[in-house]
Amino acid sequence: MSTAKFNTWLNTDGTENFKVRAWVNFNGTGTVAIRAAGNVSSITDNGLGDYTVNFTNALSDANYSVLVTGDNSGSSAFLPFLRTNASVPAVGSIRIGLANSSFSSADVTYANVTVVR
């Protein structure tokens, strides 16, 4: 089997086809641990509901979109929100945060982060 490599993947109309550049599913309580991931080397636990997702390979720029979701395994509701590194997303990582329905920082059982560019 051979591997196909592309510098840029274009749609049939010539526009760029944007892709998932990094994703991770991790345990957000107790000892934070990656369950499965792509282009994510590690997770840093910065405190209650506050995590940094570190990319294995840096992105080409910081103009990406991030989707954060999670599951609190039946306990209190939570609301995902995004915290960025020093007010600007970084090419090597993204800082995210999770909060409960009272808008207080909160850990979740499982967190999911997807980075698209």
C-alpha positions in Angstrom: 0.0 0.0 0.0 1.3 3.5 -0.9 0.7 6.7 0.9 -0.7 9.8 -0.9 0.7 13.2 0.2 -0.7 16.6 -0.7 0.5 20.1 0.0 -3.0 21.5 -0.6 -6.2 19.5 -1.1 -8.6 21.4 -3.5 -12.2 20.9 -4.2 -13.3 20.4 -7.8 -14.1 24.1 -8.0 -10.5 25.0 -7.0 -11.3 26.2 -3.5 -9.3 24.7 -0.6 -10.7 21.8 1.3 -10.3 22.5 5.0 -9.4 19.7 7.3 -9.2 18.7 11.0 -5.7 19.6 12.0 -5.8 18.2 15.5 -8.3 16.4 17.8 -8.3 14.8 21.2 -10.7 13.0 23.6 -9.3 13.0 27.1 -10.2 12.3 30.7 -10.8 15.7 32.4 -11.0 14.6 36.0 -8.4 13.1 38.3 -5.2 12.5 36.4 -5.8 14.0 33.0 -5.1 11.5 30.3 -5.5 11.3 26.5 -7.9 8.5 25.5 -7.4 9.0 21.8 -6.0 11.8 19.6 -4.6 13.0 16.3 -1.7 15.5 16.2 -2.0 16.1 20.0 1.1 15.3 22.1 -0.2 16.0 25.5 -2.7 17.8 27.7 -1.7 20.2 30.5 -4.0 20.5 33.5 -3.9 24.2 34.5 -6.5 23.9 37.2 -10.2 23.5 37.6 -11.8 23.2 34.1 -8.6 24.7 32.5 -6.6 22.7 30.0 -3.9 23.3 27.4 -4.0 21.1 24.3 -0.4 20.7 22.9 0.0 19.9 19.2 2.5 17.3 18.0 3.1 19.3 14.9 2.6 23.1 15.0 -0.1 24.5 12.7 0.9 26.8 9.8 -0.8 29.8 11.6 -3.1 30.5 14.5 -6.2 31.3 12.3 -8.0 28.1 13.1 -11.4 27.2 14.6 -11.8 25.1 17.7 -14.8 23.1 18.8 -14.9 22.0 22.5 -17.4 19.5 23.8 -17.6 17.1 26.8 -19.6 14.8 29.0 -20.0 15.0 32.7 -21.4 11.5 33.1 -24.8 12.5 34.4 -23.7 15.1 37.0 -24.3 18.8 36.7 -24.6 20.4 33.3 -21.6 22.2 31.9 -20.9 24.8 29.2 -17.7 24.6 27.1 -15.9 27.9 26.5 -12.5 28.7 25.0 -9.6 30.4 26.7 -6.7 31.4 24.4 -3.0 31.6 25.1 -2.1 35.2 26.0 -5.2 36.5 24.2 -4.0 35.0 20.8 -4.3 31.3 19.8 -0.9 29.8 19.3 0.4 27.6 16.5 1.7 24.9 19.0 -1.2 24.8 21.5 -4.7 26.0 22.4 -5.9 26.7 25.9 -9.5 25.7 26.6 -11.8 25.9 29.6 -15.0 24.3 30.7 -17.7 25.7 33.1 -20.8 24.4 34.7 -24.3 25.9 34.2 -23.5 28.5 36.8 -20.6 29.7 34.7 -18.1 28.5 37.3 -15.0 26.6 36.0 -15.6 22.9 36.2 -13.8 19.6 35.3 -15.7 17.2 33.1 -15.4 13.4 32.9 -14.5 13.4 29.2 -13.5 16.4 27.1 -13.3 16.6 23.3 -11.4 19.2 21.3 -11.3 19.5 17.5 -9.2 22.0 15.6 -10.1 22.8 12.0 -8.1 24.9 9.5 
